[in-house]
Each structure stands twice: as C-alpha cells, then as structure tokens.
Amino acid sequence: MRALRPITAAVVVALLGACSMTPDYQRPEMPAPPRFEAAPAAAAPDVWPDRDWWRGFGSRELDTLIAQAVESNRNLRAAVARIRQAEAQAKVAGADLYPALSAGGTASRAKRAPRNPSGTTNSRGGTGTTTYQGTLTASYQVDLFGENSATASAAETRVESSLYDRQTVALTLVSEVATTYFQVLALRERRRLAEEQLANSESILELLEQRQGAGTTSALEVAQQRSAVATARAALPALYLSERQSVNALAVLLGRPPEGFGIETRTLADMRLPPVVAGLPSGLLERRPDLRKAESDLRAANFDIGAARAARFPSLSLTSEGGTVSGALSGLLGPGSMFYTLTAALAAPIFQGGRLEGTEELNRARFDELIETYGQAILAAFQDTENALSAVDQNGQQFTFNRAAYEQAREAYRLADVRFRVGTTDFLNLLEAQRAVFQAADAMAQADAARYSALVGVYRALGGGWDGRLAAN
C-alpha cells in the first residue's frame, strides 16, 4: 500500500487543482422589435401557427402528401444520418473522460545451448524455458484544465445542432411540398382558362370564316383571328410543361420517381385560406430551428476555445499494469506469480512552433465569426417574417383587384361578342376584348396562387408551429 501513496497523492492534487479553461457563454444580445410591422391588425398577439399548420388549408390530399414526404424524403433521411454521425462523434469525444482498460497475454520460449569443456558452444542439447504472462492495463488522463470535458461538451452541443438542423430540413420540406402543390393547382387553373380562351377564339374564327364565305368579312379580319387562335394555342405547351415539371418536383420531394405520379385535386377553388398569425419577434429566436442551430454552433465553438486553451497547459497521465507471470499455465494464478506497476507521468508543452497558440486563435476567430453569423441569421429571420406578412396582405389585395378586373374584362368580352355578332361593333373591339379577358384571367390565377404561397411563407418564417422542444430521434 505504501507504493500507492505517491500515486494517490498526485491524483488528489491534480483533481483539486483541475479547472476549466472554457469562457463563460452568454447569448449575444440581439434587440428585437415589440411586434412585426406588417402583422395584420386583427392578428392576436403572441399567437403562433399550429404544429400541423398545413391542415388549415382543408386538403386531405395535401395532408397525405406531406406525411409521405416526411416519411420518405431523401434530404430528411440524410439529416437523420447526420444526427447519428454527431452522436457517434460525441461518443468518441467523451471516451477520454473515462479510464481505458486493456488485457493481454504472451507466451515465450527460450533455450540456452550448453558449453563444451573447451569453452565452445554445443548446438546439441541444452535446456529450454517457457514463460507465460497475462496482464491487465488501466490508463487515465486526468482532465487537469478541462480539455477533455470541453471537447466532449462541444461534441454533445453539435449533436443538439444536428437535431435543430433536422427540424429545419423538415420545416423546409413541408413548406416546399405545400408551395409546389399549390403551384400545380394554379397551373391547372391557368391551363383550363387558356383552353377555354382557345375554344372561344376558335368559335369566333369559325364564325368569321363563315362570314368570309358569305362576303361579309374581310380576309384581314380572318387572318387576325387566326393569329389570335395560334397565340392561344402557343400558350398551352408552356403551361403543360410547367405543370408537369411541378408535378415531377413534388414527386421527388416525396422521395419517389416522377413516373406514374399525379395528384387528383384540380383547382385552388377546392382549398381554403386559414387565418394569418404573426407571433412576436422576441419569440422567433426560440421557435426558428435555424436560429437555434446557429446558437448551438456558437456554443460549440465556445467549448472549442476552452479545449484549445487547456491544451497549452500540462497534462497528467496515470497508468497501472498488473498481471501474472509463470513458467507453466497452471501456475499463472498462483500467489507468487502476481506483479503490478503504477506510473504517473506529467507532461507540459514547451515549444510547439506556435501550433497550440495558433489553434486557440483559430477557435477564437471562429467564435467571433459565428457571433456575426448568428446575428445575421436573426436579422434575416425578421426580414423573412416581415416579407411574408407583407406578401400576404399585398397579394390578397392584388387578387381582389385581379378578380374585379377579370369580371369586368369578361363582361366587356361578352358585350363585344354580342355586338359583333349583330353587327353593331367592329372586329377590332372584339379582338381586343379577347386579349384582355385572357390576360385578366391568367393574372387572377397567378395572384390566387401567390396568396397561398405567401401564407405558406408566413408559417415557414414563424418556425412552422415548432415550440422549440426537440423530440427524441
């Protein structure tokens, strides 16, 4: 036991003198306005989206698509894999906080040749000895200045960061599925309107050709209407292509090939617009997973500073080895075969060519960079929310105006068509009315889609109803 006293004393002194080199972390102060300037006056204060906010649109098909995307999307699966990587790295980093234990065994055979009376060695005969040895070795690096604990804490914080990253990917995915779904429906509506306009144009062309045969319509008017029909036909392929591309994009978001994929809903008229919520800017820091990830990265960098600083101070390693040695296997467990050694080693860096100092400076600079990145992310989050709330208001007004313009253009076209057929107005008025009603209808359909996309943008900017808690992976 006396042999253990110096080792024990060294350990006690080391533990009593241990200290952390990690700077105290404080969240950077980022001023937040009391409310969002573009928030609707009717919006209740500090009301956030529901966690399943997309259900407010009243589409079972959209609910199903989002469930499939969350289950099968490749980017989301990759984010889950990154969580497992971070957890494995944390396990590796935390291993240095515990003693290491290893076992080993050896067997050796030695033979000594006898000497002749003349002093020479005789290669024949002689005696041989066999030695068996079993050892158990324990080693431990005392975390004098907190290097190992800081490294482990940084790795654990990066696990947290990867969890926030997965939440960000999920929020982005759900938003993209909803937006793409609404794009498909808007394109279908625009295509329907274009086909309707083409049918009207072809009907007028047929009438003009009949009148030309009767000599009451000029060739110029027929050519003009044929141009209008061709223009209406030319608009359809681009709409078909955009719709198909949007459907393909939606399939990929769901983690499946585009072949054979389709959606049943035909128009945005089957949807409903849920009410607008605004939340509070101060709560955004807790409810946006990308902001929480940015702060986690900042805290991990702070632990990196502590680890780099502690690496510049002495380290203490303790090693204990014990075992048995015998000339026979049966004697390995005998009382006289036991042995042990205890070692304490203190090492301090003296000259490293600036490597340790440079590592600490690098980590400090990285921490300073992440402070600015975090601040910029907060400003961008405020901007996203203000832009989305403004878009909801302005796109709503634009849709109202576009719908009124379409109704008036459709009425003007109806009157022009009636008057042309009875011969009280010329063809140019009818042709202009055709163009106006098509343009107004297309603008109205696009404005309608913009309303839905803007509302999705609000939910996304507000964190998608996430309350800041991390669910178990």
SULMO-V207192 format. One record per helix or strand of 2 or more residues. SS is the DSSP state (~ for helix, > for strand). FROM is the first residue (numbers start at 0). TO is the last residue. If there is no record, write none. Layout:
BEGIN
SS&FROM&TO, SS&FROM&TO
END
This chain:
BEGIN
~&1&16, ~&52&56, ~&59&71, ~&73&96, >&99&111, >&126&141, ~&146&213, ~&218&252, ~&267&269, ~&280&286, ~&288&309, >&314&325, ~&328&330, ~&334&336, >&337&346, ~&354&421, ~&426&460
END
